[in-house]
């Protein structure tokens, strides 16, 4: 693939790091002269299938200095990547990883001034980038040539394409009102459900959930905060008929929950966000995946939580001849036990092996999809949560050795067990056997 021919002085030529499935080459038809000097490391993947083009962007600034300078660099990099595409693109969601919670206010003002009525669903998470920068941004963009994006409000964005409706919703803010971990969690799940109902979406349609919990392993009235979150989630999910969905016909009689990440932040409270899917198409199905190397989270013994975590290890979405696999937060756990205690590099390697086995063709076949499967090379992006900043280089070294230059953000975050040092999540795109490449 040839890089677009940018002629603007001071603008570095850009070309996508990765392309997955049938994405066509960019023709560079959008001028980059207004993008400004692009300094940020360019990490993004172009995904194309069934006439739909998406971008996964993971951008951390290269420059130092004030927060506004670093933020503007990241925004300029994202803008330049969008401009170089051969068709108009718009952001749908963005997760902003912050070193300092106080910077969220300045970032919000700049985002609102820049995006106006096309403000992507924006979530701030106090998880400092491992390299010491003030922020990093994960963003998703989609072609408005083939999809309709509706910015319903600050907590809801919908994307419609070819009989599919994706709904991105959040609940709560960076800081939640005081209260117990259980009360916070119960209130936020209720608020998230209310946001979805306002868009005509029952919670049963949710396929992916993110839970960002401050002080996740600290005690709350003698009980670990994450365990209380799991108790609230269990009670809320008891009223949600996930296993009755028509999109999971092969899962009758099996346990069905959304894929999920539950991860710590440096800001007390809880932030939740989710993604739901609605369609009447007959060629769309969901498959919740469990890992052959691990006990299902919802079957964990009580020593880990009175009410076990209710999530699937991954959720695969089959659309026509392609599969998107949303991988839950994954750690160095075999069966239900933490392995390689104290060794961040080995935990990273085991985590990647767990993901590799989770998305492998053999595991899809266990779920009844004989023609599906993915490899680590099919990952469009990853988030890597590192408990101790001193482990960053070792963790990154293992990831790059096994994954190559996959777009990634490395953030400092507490993992849900004291002995877990690393957690990784991602999303893979793959074609069915015999389907379009």
C-alpha positions in Angstrom: 0.0 0.0 0.0 1.3 3.4 -0.9 1.3 6.3 1.6 -0.9 9.2 0.7 0.9 12.1 -1.0 0.7 14.9 1.5 2.4 18.1 0.4 1.7 20.4 3.3 4.9 21.6 5.0 5.4 20.3 8.5 2.9 17.4 8.2 4.4 14.0 8.3 3.0 11.6 5.7 0.6 9.1 7.2 -0.4 5.6 6.3 -2.3 3.2 8.4 -0.4 0.9 10.7 -2.7 -2.0 9.9 -5.6 -3.1 7.6 -7.9 -5.9 8.4 -10.4 -7.8 6.2 -11.3 -6.2 2.9 -10.5 -2.5 3.6 -9.4 -0.8 0.5 -6.4 1.4 0.2 -6.7 5.1 1.0 -6.3 7.3 -2.0 -5.4 10.3 0.0 -8.2 12.4 -1.5 -8.7 14.5 1.6 -6.1 17.2 2.0 -4.1 17.3 5.2 -3.0 20.9 4.9 -5.3 21.9 7.8 -4.2 19.1 10.1 -1.3 20.9 11.6 2.0 19.4 12.6 1.4 15.7 13.5 3.7 14.6 16.2 1.8 11.8 18.0 2.8 8.2 17.3 0.3 7.0 14.7 -1.3 3.8 15.8 -4.6 2.8 14.1 -6.2 0.0 12.2 -8.5 0.3 9.2 -11.3 -2.3 9.2 -13.5 -2.9 6.2 -16.3 -5.4 5.5 -19.6 -5.5 3.8 -19.2 -1.9 2.5 -18.5 -0.6 6.0 -15.2 1.2 7.0 -14.2 1.6 10.6 -11.1 3.0 12.3 -9.6 1.9 15.6 -7.3 4.6 16.9 -4.9 4.4 19.9 -3.0 7.6 20.3 -0.5 8.7 22.9 1.4 12.0 22.5 5.1 12.1 21.9 5.6 15.6 23.1 5.8 16.7 26.7 4.7 19.9 28.2 1.3 21.2 29.4 -1.8 19.1 29.3 -3.4 21.3 26.6 -0.4 20.9 24.4 -0.5 17.1 24.7 -4.2 17.0 24.2 -4.0 19.2 21.1 -1.3 16.9 19.7 -3.4 13.8 20.1 -6.5 15.5 18.6 -4.4 16.8 15.6 -3.1 13.3 15.0 -6.6 11.8 15.1 -7.9 14.5 12.8 -5.0 13.9 10.3 -5.8 10.2 10.3 -9.4 10.9 9.5 -8.6 13.4 6.8 -6.3 11.0 5.0 -9.1 8.4 4.5 -10.7 8.2 1.0 -14.2 8.8 2.4 -15.6 11.1 5.2 -15.2 9.7 8.7 -16.6 10.7 12.0 -15.7 9.7 15.6 -18.4 7.7 17.5 -16.7 7.0 20.9 -13.6 8.0 22.7 -12.0 6.9 26.0 -9.6 9.4 27.5 -7.0 8.0 29.8 -5.9 10.7 32.2 -3.0 11.2 34.7 -4.9 13.8 36.6 -8.7 13.9 37.0 -8.6 17.7 37.2 -7.7 17.8 33.5 -11.1 16.4 32.4 -12.7 19.8 32.6 -10.3 21.4 30.2 -10.5 18.4 27.9 -14.3 18.6 27.8 -14.3 22.2 26.9 -11.9 21.6 24.0 -13.8 18.6 22.8 -17.1 20.5 22.8 -15.6 23.4 21.0 -14.1 21.2 18.3 -16.8 18.6 17.8 -19.9 20.8 18.4 -23.1 18.8 17.8 -21.1 15.8 16.6 -19.6 15.1 20.1 -18.5 11.4 20.4 -19.5 9.5 23.4 -16.6 10.5 25.7 -15.5 8.6 28.8 -12.8 9.9 31.1 -10.8 7.3 33.1 -8.1 8.2 35.6 -5.5 5.6 34.5 -2.2 7.3 33.7 -0.4 6.3 30.5 2.5 4.1 31.5 5.0 6.3 29.7 4.3 9.3 31.9 2.3 11.3 29.4 -0.7 13.4 30.6 -3.2 11.5 28.6 -3.9 8.9 25.8 -7.0 8.5 23.7 -8.7 5.4 22.3 -11.2 6.4 19.6 -13.5 4.7 17.1 -14.5 6.2 13.8 -16.8 5.2 11.1 -17.5 6.2 7.5 -20.5 8.5 7.2 -20.7 7.4 3.5 -22.1 4.0 4.6 -23.4 4.6 8.1 -25.7 7.0 9.9 -24.4 8.3 13.2 -26.8 10.0 15.6 -25.4 12.0 18.5 -28.4 11.7 20.8 -26.8 13.3 23.9 -23.8 13.3 26.1 -24.4 9.7 27.2 -25.7 8.1 24.0 -24.5 7.7 20.4 -26.1 5.3 17.8 -24.7 4.0 14.6 -27.0 2.5 11.9 -25.8 0.5 8.9 -27.5 -2.0 6.6 -30.1 -3.2 9.1 -27.8 -3.0 12.2 -28.1 -0.5 15.0 -25.2 -0.2 17.4 -25.9 1.8 20.6 -23.1 3.2 22.7 -24.1 4.4 26.1 -22.6 5.6 29.4 -23.8 6.3 32.9 -22.4 8.5 35.5 -19.5 10.9 35.5 -15.9 10.8 36.5 -16.8 11.2 40.2 -19.9 9.5 41.7 -21.7 10.6 44.9 -20.5 9.1 48.1 -21.9 5.8 49.2 -21.0 2.1 49.5 -19.5 0.3 46.6 -22.7 -1.8 46.3 -24.9 1.3 46.3 -22.8 3.0 43.7 -22.8 -0.1 41.5 -26.6 -0.7 41.8 -27.3 3.0 41.0 -25.0 3.1 38.0 -26.5 -0.1 36.5 -29.9 1.4 36.9 -28.8 4.6 35.3 -27.2 2.8 32.4 -30.4 0.9 31.8 -32.5 4.1 31.9 -30.2 5.7 29.3 -30.7 2.7 27.1 -34.5 2.6 27.5 -34.6 6.2 26.4 -33.3 5.0 23.0 -35.6 2.0 22.9 -32.9 -0.5 23.9 -33.6 -3.2 26.5 -30.5 -4.3 28.5 -30.8 -7.7 27.0 -29.3 -6.2 23.8 -26.0 -5.2 25.5 -23.1 -7.2 24.2 -20.1 -5.4 25.9 -19.7 -3.6 29.2 -16.9 -1.6 30.8 -16.7 -1.0 34.5 -14.1 1.5 35.9 -14.0 1.3 39.6 -11.9 3.4 41.9 -9.9 1.6 44.6 -11.1 -1.7 43.2 -9.3 -4.0 45.7 -9.7 -1.8 48.8 -12.2 -2.8 51.6 -15.6 -1.3 51.9 -17.1 -2.1 55.3 -14.8 -5.0 55.4 -15.6 -6.3 51.9 -13.5 -5.7 48.8 -15.1 -3.1 46.6 -14.9 -5.2 43.5 -16.8 -8.0 45.3 -19.5 -5.6 46.2 -19.7 -4.5 42.5 -20.1 -8.2 41.6 -22.9 -8.5 44.1 -24.8 -5.5 42.6 -24.2 -6.7 39.1 -25.5 -10.2 39.9 -28.7 -8.7 41.4 -29.2 -6.4 38.4 -28.5 -9.2 35.8 -31.0 -11.5 37.6 -33.7 -9.5 35.9 -32.2 -9.5 32.5 -33.0 -12.4 30.1 -29.8 -12.5 28.2 -30.3 -16.2 27.3 -33.7 -15.5 25.6 -32.2 -13.4 22.9 -33.0 -14.5 19.3 -29.4 -13.5 18.3 -28.0 -16.4 20.4 -30.1 -19.4 19.0 -27.2 -21.8 19.5 -26.9 -20.9 23.2 -30.2 -22.2 24.5 -29.7 -23.7 27.9 -26.2 -22.1 28.2 -25.2 -19.2 30.4 -25.1 -15.9 28.4 -23.7 -12.6 29.7 -22.1 -9.6 27.9 -18.3 -9.5 27.6 -16.9 -7.1 30.2 -13.9 -5.4 31.7 -13.8 -4.5 35.4 -10.7 -2.5 36.1 -9.4 -0.1 38.8 -8.9 3.7 38.5 -7.2 6.3 40.7 -10.5 8.2 41.1 -12.9 7.1 43.8 -16.3 6.0 42.4 -17.5 4.0 39.4 -17.9 4.8 35.7 -19.9 2.5 33.4 -20.3 2.3 29.7 -21.6 -0.3 27.3 -22.4 -1.2 23.7 -25.6 -2.8 22.5 -26.7 -4.3 19.1 -30.1 -4.4 17.6 -31.1 -6.0 14.2 -33.7 -8.1 12.5 -31.2 -9.5 10.0 -31.2 -13.3 9.7 -27.4 -13.5 9.1 -26.4 -12.0 12.5 -25.8 -14.1 15.5 -24.0 -13.8 18.9 -21.8 -16.3 20.5 -20.6 -15.9 24.1 -17.2 -17.6 24.4 -15.6 -19.2 27.4 -11.9 -20.1 27.7 -10.9 -23.8 27.7 -7.9 -22.8 30.0 -10.1 -21.0 32.5 -13.1 -21.6 34.8 -15.9 -19.4 33.6 -16.0 -16.3 35.8 -19.7 -16.9 36.7 -18.6 -20.3 38.1 -15.8 -19.0 40.3 -15.9 -20.3 43.9 -17.0 -18.0 46.7 -13.4 -17.4 47.9 -13.1 -14.9 45.0 -16.5 -13.3 45.5 -19.7 -14.1 47.3 -21.5 -13.3 44.0 -19.3 -14.4 41.1 -18.5 -11.9 38.3 -21.2 -12.2 35.6 -19.5 -11.9 32.2 -18.5 -13.9 29.2 -14.8 -14.2 28.4 -15.6 -12.8 25.0 -18.7 -12.0 22.8 -18.5 -12.8 19.1 -20.8 -11.1 16.7 -21.3 -12.9 13.4 -22.4 -10.5 10.6 -22.7 -12.1 7.2 -19.3 -13.6 6.3 -17.4 -11.8 9.1 -16.9 -12.1 12.9 -16.1 -9.4 15.4 -14.9 -10.8 18.7 -15.0 -8.5 21.8 -12.4 -9.9 24.2 -13.2 -9.2 27.9 -10.5 -8.1 30.3 -8.2 -11.1 30.5 -5.5 -11.9 33.0 -2.9 -14.6 34.1 -5.5 -17.0 35.4 -5.6 -20.7 34.7 -8.7 -22.6 35.8 -9.6 -20.1 38.6 -6.1 -19.5 40.0 -3.6 -16.7 39.5 -0.4 -18.1 37.9 3.1 -16.6 37.7 2.6 -14.5 40.9 5.1 -11.7 41.1 6.4 -12.0 37.5 4.7 -9.4 35.2 6.4 -10.6 32.0 5.2 -14.2 32.5 1.8 -13.0 33.5 1.6 -11.0 30.2 2.7 -14.0 28.2 0.1 -16.2 29.9 -2.6 -13.6 29.4 -1.9 -13.5 25.6 -2.0 -17.3 25.5 -5.4 -17.1 27.2 -6.6 -14.7 24.6 -5.1 -16.8 21.8 -6.9 -19.9 23.0 -10.2 -18.0 23.6 -10.4 -16.7 20.0 -9.0 -19.8 18.3 -11.0 -21.7 15.7 -11.2 -24.8 18.0 -12.9 -22.7 20.7 -15.4 -21.3 18.2 -16.2 -24.9 17.1 -16.9 -25.8 20.7 -19.6 -23.2 20.6 -21.1 -24.5 17.4 -19.4 -22.1 14.9 -17.4 -24.6 12.9 -16.4 -22.0 10.3 -15.2 -19.2 12.6 -12.0 -18.4 14.5 -9.3 -15.8 14.9 -5.7 -15.4 15.7 -3.7 -12.8 17.7 -2.8 -11.2 14.3 -6.5 -10.4 13.9 -6.6 -8.0 16.9 -7.3 -4.5 15.7 -6.3 -2.9 19.0 -5.6 -3.8 22.6 -5.6 -2.0 26.0 -3.0 -3.2 28.4 -3.6 -2.4 32.1 -0.4 -2.5 34.2 -0.6 -2.5 38.0 3.0 -1.3 38.7 4.6 1.4 36.4 8.0 -0.3 36.9 6.7 -3.3 35.0 5.7 -1.3 31.9 8.8 -2.0 29.8 8.7 -5.8 30.5 5.0 -6.0 29.7 5.3 -4.0 26.5 8.3 -6.1 25.4 6.2 -9.3 25.7 3.2 -7.7 23.9 5.3 -6.5 21.0 7.2 -9.8 20.7 3.9 -11.7 20.4 1.7 -9.1 18.7 4.0 -6.9 16.7 2.9 -3.3 16.3 -0.8 -3.7 17.1 -2.3 -0.4 18.1 -2.2 -0.3 21.9 -2.6 1.9 25.0 -0.7 1.0 28.1 -2.3 2.5 31.3 -1.5 2.2 35.0 -4.5 0.5 36.7 -5.2 -1.7 39.6 -6.4 -5.2 38.6 -9.2 -6.9 40.4 -7.0 -9.3 42.4 -4.0 -8.2 44.5 -1.7 -10.8 42.9 -2.6 -9.9 39.3 -0.2 -7.5 37.7 -1.6 -7.2 34.1 -4.9 -7.3 32.3 -5.5 -7.1 28.6 -8.6 -6.5 26.5 -9.1 -6.2 22.7 -11.2 -6.7 19.7 -10.5 -9.1 16.8 -11.9 -9.0 13.2 -11.9 -12.2 11.1 -13.6 -13.8 8.2 -15.5 -17.1 8.1 -13.8 -20.0 6.5 -14.5 -19.9 2.8 -15.9 -16.4 3.2 -14.6 -13.1 1.8 -11.1 -12.3 2.9 
